[in-house]
Amino acid sequence: MKPIFLQYPACSTCQKAKKWLTENNIEYTNRLIVENNPTVEELKAWIPLSGLPVKKFFNTSGVVYKELSLKDKLPSMSEEEQIALLATNGKLVKRPLIVTDAFVLVGFHPAEWEKLK
């Protein structure tokens, strides 16, 4: 399976990640995160593959995150509630995301993305 690249075209970090994928000749399936946001089922599968806690999947610098005052609300929410919230809006999800059968990468960190080669 080709990696799935979840991104938001207007995001400069996503643009850098896409350029990196192209320069490294890595084929991927493109998915626009706002138009086709992750589902609860996908997130429940991806979070363990990332090795990260659920809170690392939140786009903490995003407008929606700030509008909803999630910095104050997330600590009192269960993991189930956090995942359900993430699945409601692609702009809440940290991007870009790379999803493979073996691992999930959150955000663009070129050294981590070397795993794709």
Backbone as a chain_set.jsonl record, in Angstrom:
{"seq": "MKPIFLQYPACSTCQKAKKWLTENNIEYTNRLIVENNPTVEELKAWIPLSGLPVKKFFNTSGVVYKELSLKDKLPSMSEEEQIALLATNGKLVKRPLIVTDAFVLVGFHPAEWEKLK", "coords": {"N": [[0.83, -1.186, 0.0], [0.538, 2.198, -0.846], [1.817, 5.009, 0.961], [-0.47, 7.126, 2.752], [-0.983, 10.486, 2.351], [-1.985, 12.969, 4.256], [-3.126, 16.165, 3.996], [-3.284, 19.799, 3.973], [-3.692, 21.987, 1.474], [-3.112, 24.797, 1.644], [-1.401, 25.022, 3.738], [1.815, 25.809, 4.789], [3.733, 24.077, 5.859], [2.766, 21.618, 5.019], [3.141, 21.949, 2.295], [5.936, 21.974, 2.163], [6.421, 19.375, 3.015], [5.211, 17.903, 0.958], [6.847, 18.621, -1.168], [9.221, 17.45, -0.264], [8.504, 14.724, -0.381], [8.188, 14.439, -3.165], [10.777, 15.108, -4.095], [12.157, 12.977, -3.047], [11.225, 10.874, -4.443], [8.944, 9.432, -3.566], [6.092, 7.624, -3.764], [2.675, 8.321, -3.165], [-0.65, 8.372, -1.763], [-2.733, 10.999, -2.113], [-4.574, 12.949, 0.171], [-6.971, 15.243, 1.066], [-7.172, 16.867, 4.037], [-9.154, 18.508, 5.156], [-11.418, 18.32, 3.517], [-11.797, 15.604, 3.615], [-11.775, 14.497, 6.342], [-10.112, 12.656, 9.017], [-11.675, 9.686, 10.262], [-13.358, 8.466, 13.254], [-12.801, 5.736, 13.512], [-10.51, 5.463, 11.891], [-8.705, 7.135, 13.274], [-8.547, 5.757, 15.708], [-7.142, 3.546, 14.892], [-4.806, 4.665, 13.844], [-3.558, 6.229, 15.879], [-2.312, 4.461, 17.846], [-0.361, 3.383, 16.099], [1.261, 5.542, 15.712], [2.609, 5.91, 18.051], [2.251, 8.005, 19.707], [0.616, 10.162, 22.151], [-2.939, 10.926, 22.171], [-3.327, 13.704, 22.329], [-1.251, 14.788, 20.854], [-2.133, 14.753, 18.299], [-3.629, 16.938, 17.865], [-4.018, 20.077, 16.282], [-2.574, 22.474, 17.622], [-1.958, 25.094, 17.072], [-3.915, 26.01, 15.486], [-6.809, 27.88, 14.333], [-9.408, 26.89, 14.918], [-8.923, 25.208, 17.118], [-8.154, 27.101, 19.005], [-10.453, 28.749, 19.081], [-12.287, 27.012, 20.237], [-11.279, 26.811, 22.744], [-9.595, 24.672, 23.508], [-7.221, 24.128, 24.804], [-7.722, 24.424, 27.499], [-9.826, 22.644, 27.825], [-9.179, 20.021, 26.907], [-7.574, 18.516, 28.847], [-9.492, 17.561, 30.695], [-11.044, 15.885, 29.228], [-11.965, 12.612, 28.087], [-10.024, 10.058, 26.42], [-11.532, 8.881, 24.393], [-13.453, 10.894, 23.937], [-11.799, 12.939, 23.006], [-10.834, 11.824, 20.613], [-13.24, 11.553, 19.199], [-13.857, 14.263, 18.915], [-11.691, 15.16, 17.339], [-12.336, 13.875, 14.974], [-14.378, 15.397, 13.98], [-13.586, 17.656, 12.578], [-11.32, 18.45, 10.147], [-9.476, 20.511, 10.383], [-8.76, 20.554, 13.002], [-6.908, 18.616, 13.296], [-3.506, 17.851, 13.545], [-1.196, 18.512, 11.022], [1.147, 17.854, 8.345], [-0.008, 14.446, 7.882], [1.303, 11.203, 7.67], [0.395, 8.055, 6.693], [1.018, 4.688, 7.008], [1.056, 1.085, 6.632], [2.616, 0.224, 8.708], [3.415, 2.354, 10.365], [2.645, 5.695, 11.61], [3.138, 9.058, 10.868], [3.241, 12.225, 12.381], [2.964, 15.567, 11.669], [5.664, 17.42, 10.065], [8.761, 16.23, 10.01], [11.694, 15.964, 8.728], [13.82, 14.1, 9.335], [12.48, 11.986, 10.622], [10.81, 11.251, 8.554], [12.467, 9.916, 6.858], [12.094, 7.232, 7.193], [10.329, 6.481, 5.261], [11.691, 5.887, 2.999]], "CA": [[0.0, 0.0, 0.0], [1.24, 3.475, -0.853], [1.472, 5.827, 2.122], [-1.501, 8.146, 2.584], [-0.48, 11.807, 2.743], [-3.105, 13.836, 4.599], [-2.589, 17.511, 4.006], [-4.114, 20.957, 3.681], [-2.857, 22.652, 0.477], [-2.7, 26.15, 2.013], [-0.462, 24.918, 4.857], [3.197, 25.867, 4.285], [4.436, 22.86, 6.283], [2.311, 20.56, 4.102], [3.795, 22.191, 1.007], [7.325, 21.513, 2.318], [6.381, 17.913, 3.085], [4.898, 17.411, -0.389], [8.077, 18.82, -1.948], [10.154, 16.427, 0.2], [8.055, 13.449, -0.947], [8.485, 14.472, -4.598], [12.239, 15.074, -4.267], [12.645, 11.663, -2.644], [10.559, 9.896, -5.308], [8.07, 8.58, -2.774], [4.71, 7.636, -4.242], [1.722, 8.388, -2.063], [-2.041, 8.693, -2.067], [-3.02, 12.319, -1.559], [-5.897, 13.101, 0.781], [-7.152, 16.567, 1.642], [-7.609, 16.617, 5.403], [-10.361, 19.263, 5.501], [-12.526, 17.75, 2.758], [-11.937, 14.185, 3.942], [-11.086, 14.388, 7.628], [-10.03, 11.304, 9.567], [-12.84, 9.188, 11.006], [-13.058, 7.917, 14.579], [-12.195, 4.413, 13.308], [-9.142, 5.667, 11.396], [-7.892, 7.678, 14.36], [-8.311, 4.686, 16.691], [-6.111, 2.671, 14.323], [-3.579, 5.415, 13.584], [-2.896, 6.749, 17.081], [-1.321, 3.488, 18.35], [0.739, 3.236, 15.13], [2.132, 6.718, 15.795], [3.35, 5.879, 19.293], [2.041, 9.295, 20.369], [-0.684, 10.311, 22.815], [-3.976, 11.571, 21.351], [-3.179, 15.163, 22.319], [-0.278, 15.174, 19.825], [-2.832, 14.802, 17.015], [-4.34, 18.217, 17.769], [-3.344, 21.231, 15.687], [-2.69, 23.447, 18.712], [-1.79, 26.465, 16.581], [-5.031, 26.298, 14.588], [-7.877, 28.793, 14.742], [-10.521, 26.131, 15.512], [-8.449, 24.771, 18.431], [-8.199, 28.272, 19.89], [-11.85, 29.176, 19.22], [-12.964, 26.065, 21.129], [-10.559, 26.831, 24.033], [-9.251, 23.279, 23.792], [-6.089, 24.059, 25.732], [-8.297, 24.268, 28.829], [-10.822, 21.57, 27.869], [-8.643, 18.678, 26.623], [-7.148, 17.719, 30.009], [-10.612, 16.921, 31.405], [-11.76, 15.018, 28.296], [-11.439, 11.253, 27.944], [-9.396, 9.784, 25.118], [-12.648, 8.653, 23.455], [-14.03, 12.21, 23.613], [-10.815, 13.66, 22.199], [-10.836, 11.211, 19.276], [-14.511, 11.94, 18.575], [-13.735, 15.672, 18.554], [-10.766, 15.233, 16.193], [-13.012, 13.364, 13.774], [-15.421, 16.328, 13.532], [-13.079, 18.772, 11.79], [-9.946, 18.221, 9.693], [-8.586, 21.59, 10.801], [-8.313, 20.283, 14.37], [-5.876, 17.581, 13.241], [-2.159, 18.307, 13.186], [-0.846, 18.081, 9.676], [0.629, 16.726, 7.59], [0.033, 13.093, 8.437], [1.655, 10.116, 6.747], [-0.134, 6.805, 7.235], [1.422, 3.458, 6.32], [0.607, -0.103, 7.365], [3.496, -0.032, 9.846], [3.587, 3.514, 11.236], [1.982, 6.963, 11.281], [3.956, 10.219, 11.216], [2.427, 13.406, 12.63], [3.805, 16.742, 11.464], [6.747, 17.182, 9.108], [10.101, 16.185, 10.586], [12.402, 15.209, 7.684], [14.584, 12.958, 9.844], [11.521, 10.89, 10.838], [10.241, 10.851, 7.267], [13.433, 9.04, 6.188], [11.537, 5.872, 7.285], [9.546, 6.217, 4.053], [12.58, 5.503, 1.883]], "C": [[0.874, 1.248, 0.0], [0.87, 4.237, 0.413], [0.354, 6.812, 1.764], [-0.925, 9.439, 3.15], [-1.693, 12.697, 2.984], [-2.568, 15.241, 4.773], [-3.654, 18.562, 3.717], [-3.281, 21.823, 2.742], [-2.36, 24.049, 0.853], [-1.661, 26.174, 3.143], [0.979, 24.875, 4.327], [3.997, 24.627, 4.691], [4.044, 21.688, 5.382], [2.97, 20.707, 2.743], [5.247, 21.716, 1.05], [7.372, 19.988, 2.32], [6.132, 17.304, 1.705], [6.129, 17.522, -1.284], [9.099, 17.74, -1.571], [9.792, 15.065, -0.392], [8.421, 13.356, -2.428], [9.99, 14.333, -4.838], [12.821, 13.709, -3.929], [11.952, 10.518, -3.388], [9.688, 8.913, -4.532], [6.644, 8.736, -3.286], [3.779, 7.618, -3.043], [0.325, 8.626, -2.614], [-2.348, 10.003, -1.359], [-4.443, 12.357, -0.999], [-5.971, 14.475, 1.445], [-7.858, 16.435, 2.989], [-8.889, 17.36, 5.781], [-11.585, 18.675, 4.792], [-12.827, 16.311, 3.153], [-11.21, 13.922, 5.257], [-11.089, 12.952, 8.153], [-11.285, 10.94, 10.364], [-12.387, 8.699, 12.383], [-12.326, 6.581, 14.422], [-10.747, 4.546, 12.838], [-8.234, 6.148, 12.53], [-7.581, 6.614, 15.407], [-7.25, 3.7, 16.196], [-4.764, 3.397, 14.218], [-2.833, 5.849, 14.843], [-1.913, 5.732, 17.665], [-0.127, 3.314, 17.406], [1.718, 4.405, 15.191], [3.039, 6.657, 17.024], [3.197, 7.156, 20.111], [0.719, 9.299, 21.128], [-1.66, 11.06, 21.908], [-3.742, 13.071, 21.24], [-2.183, 15.643, 21.264], [-0.91, 15.239, 18.43], [-3.595, 16.115, 16.835], [-3.45, 19.297, 17.186], [-3.493, 22.398, 16.664], [-2.499, 24.893, 18.257], [-2.948, 26.888, 15.674], [-6.101, 27.189, 15.196], [-8.997, 28.039, 15.453], [-10.153, 25.68, 16.921], [-8.581, 25.917, 19.435], [-9.631, 28.739, 20.14], [-12.611, 28.297, 20.214], [-12.324, 25.995, 22.52], [-10.122, 25.434, 24.459], [-8.062, 23.121, 24.73], [-6.604, 23.794, 27.152], [-9.206, 23.041, 28.948], [-10.235, 20.165, 27.719], [-8.236, 17.891, 27.866], [-8.291, 17.007, 30.743], [-11.439, 16.002, 30.503], [-11.137, 13.627, 28.267], [-10.795, 11.112, 26.563], [-10.473, 9.586, 24.049], [-13.251, 9.983, 22.994], [-13.085, 13.016, 22.723], [-10.797, 13.132, 20.76], [-12.111, 11.595, 18.525], [-14.455, 13.396, 18.113], [-12.821, 15.846, 17.347], [-11.46, 14.85, 14.893], [-14.071, 14.334, 13.233], [-14.912, 17.388, 12.576], [-11.614, 18.538, 11.45], [-8.983, 19.306, 10.125], [-8.131, 21.447, 12.252], [-7.116, 19.332, 14.39], [-4.545, 18.174, 12.803], [-1.802, 17.72, 11.826], [0.59, 18.478, 9.348], [0.712, 15.423, 8.387], [0.473, 12.148, 7.323], [1.186, 8.828, 7.411], [0.348, 5.645, 6.366], [0.859, 2.285, 7.127], [1.384, -0.295, 8.663], [3.617, 1.127, 10.833], [2.805, 4.72, 10.717], [2.903, 8.081, 11.754], [3.059, 11.446, 11.31], [3.321, 14.634, 12.545], [4.932, 16.396, 10.5], [8.092, 17.354, 9.795], [10.927, 15.331, 9.633], [13.177, 13.997, 8.185], [13.685, 11.752, 10.089], [11.004, 10.349, 9.502], [11.196, 9.987, 6.454], [12.942, 7.589, 6.211], [10.781, 5.485, 6.02], [10.39, 5.702, 2.897], [12.802, 3.998, 1.839]], "O": [[1.837, 1.339, 0.761], [-0.259, 4.13, 0.893], [0.251, 7.267, 0.626], [-0.442, 9.477, 4.282], [-2.352, 13.128, 2.038], [-1.676, 15.486, 5.585], [-4.762, 18.253, 3.279], [-2.252, 22.351, 3.164], [-1.281, 24.447, 0.414], [-1.11, 27.228, 3.462], [1.322, 24.014, 3.517], [4.856, 24.177, 3.932], [4.886, 20.865, 5.023], [3.321, 19.713, 2.107], [5.736, 21.125, 0.087], [8.251, 19.383, 1.706], [6.762, 16.315, 1.33], [6.415, 16.617, -2.068], [9.763, 17.179, -2.443], [10.669, 14.335, -0.854], [8.904, 12.323, -2.89], [10.424, 13.543, -5.676], [13.861, 13.326, -4.465], [12.076, 9.352, -3.015], [9.694, 7.713, -4.807], [6.066, 9.822, -3.248], [4.063, 6.977, -2.031], [0.145, 9.026, -3.764], [-2.231, 10.095, -0.137], [-5.384, 11.862, -1.618], [-5.135, 14.82, 2.28], [-8.989, 15.955, 3.071], [-9.636, 16.894, 6.641], [-12.654, 18.547, 5.389], [-13.963, 15.851, 3.043], [-10.189, 13.236, 5.301], [-11.943, 12.143, 7.791], [-11.872, 11.78, 11.045], [-11.194, 8.541, 12.641], [-11.344, 6.325, 15.118], [-9.864, 3.837, 13.319], [-7.133, 5.631, 12.718], [-6.471, 6.573, 15.936], [-6.543, 3.092, 16.998], [-3.714, 2.808, 14.472], [-1.602, 5.836, 14.866], [-0.776, 6.099, 17.958], [0.999, 3.118, 17.865], [2.869, 4.278, 14.773], [4.106, 7.272, 17.045], [3.919, 7.369, 21.085], [-0.193, 8.539, 20.8], [-1.241, 11.751, 20.979], [-3.937, 13.649, 20.171], [-2.263, 16.79, 20.823], [-0.285, 15.728, 17.489], [-4.147, 16.369, 15.764], [-2.28, 19.42, 17.546], [-4.415, 23.205, 16.549], [-2.846, 25.82, 18.99], [-2.953, 28.004, 15.154], [-6.273, 27.241, 16.414], [-9.487, 28.498, 16.485], [-10.981, 25.758, 17.827], [-9.053, 25.731, 20.557], [-9.989, 29.082, 21.267], [-13.476, 28.782, 20.944], [-12.763, 25.222, 23.372], [-10.262, 25.057, 25.622], [-7.917, 22.085, 25.38], [-5.998, 23.037, 27.909], [-9.345, 22.467, 30.028], [-10.733, 19.219, 28.33], [-8.524, 16.697, 27.942], [-8.073, 15.957, 31.349], [-12.419, 15.407, 30.952], [-9.923, 13.483, 28.405], [-10.999, 11.935, 25.672], [-10.332, 10.071, 22.926], [-13.526, 10.171, 21.809], [-13.526, 13.694, 21.795], [-10.751, 13.911, 19.807], [-12.057, 11.925, 17.34], [-14.954, 13.724, 17.036], [-13.144, 16.6, 16.429], [-11.198, 15.435, 13.842], [-14.604, 14.117, 12.145], [-15.699, 17.971, 11.831], [-10.768, 18.438, 12.339], [-7.783, 19.053, 10.227], [-7.213, 22.145, 12.684], [-6.396, 19.255, 15.385], [-4.47, 18.904, 11.815], [-2.088, 16.557, 11.542], [1.17, 19.341, 10.007], [1.398, 15.323, 9.404], [0.056, 12.29, 6.173], [1.54, 8.546, 8.556], [0.122, 5.618, 5.157], [0.255, 2.483, 8.181], [0.881, -0.902, 9.608], [3.892, 0.907, 12.012], [2.369, 4.763, 9.566], [3.388, 8.065, 12.885], [2.222, 11.684, 10.439], [4.317, 14.735, 13.261], [5.134, 15.231, 10.158], [8.508, 18.466, 10.119], [10.877, 14.103, 9.708], [13.188, 12.962, 7.519], [14.073, 10.62, 9.799], [10.789, 9.147, 9.345], [10.786, 9.384, 5.463], [13.323, 6.797, 5.35], [10.61, 4.3, 5.735], [9.863, 5.148, 1.933], [13.52, 3.504, 0.969]]}, "num_chains": 1, "name": "protein.A"}
